[in-house]
């Protein structure tokens, strides 16, 4: 499908706009994008509808993240980072723009609430998957030394089961030696974000299934057949939690509610 481009002017140079002027521009850009996406969806043939919807979601996400970055320049938060993002989110709310983060969180909570579960946030520092798993292990009474130990466990499992991971690495099995070693080093010793491959490694390293809740996709469980007697670790996956990118949180019972397996 031909790539669609959202209206994305260059980010504003500091001092070029007042905060009020920036908010007005953002409102205009949101209205422009809404009109464009409605037209695209209306014209899209049925076989291409899903592709177009995916592109529309990407365009909306890119615009929201750019707006958050631009508005963050006006946030007088000495520590930057999360404080600036929260201030930017408040500014977006003043504009009447519904945050993709809030929409996504609402969808996830609609899955969790009937089960007596809630999201327990962990820091978004590149270690979020490993922090969330460490929190789950401690929550279930499984000894853990925090996210460094969880990273180490994932790395050791990958190193001892290369045949399960080499086909998914850049270069595949042809890059067997150096490729695997570099990957293991990245998992164990850096703040590189973890994803599905690392979840699979952790599932087997701790011999427990891992259930992941996400918006707009089915709940999925890794390791259910291998460890069907073990209580699963529960995670939530977020595409819009922070403008920095994808994020994992821990999922725990609401106080006073007993979680079902």
Secondary structure, DSSP 8 states (H G I E B T S, - for coil): -------------TTSS-HHHHHHHHHHHHHHHHHHHHHHHHHS-GGGHHHHHHHHHHHHHHHHHHHHHHHHTT---TT-THHHHHHHHHHHHHTT---HHHHHHHHHHHHHGGGTEEEE----SS-HHHHHHHHHHHHTT-----HHHHHHHHHHHHHHTGGGTGGGSTTGGGGHHHHHHHHHHHHHHS-----HHHHHHHHHHTT--EEEEETTS--EEESTTTTTTS--EEEEEEEEEETTEEEEEEEEE-TT-----
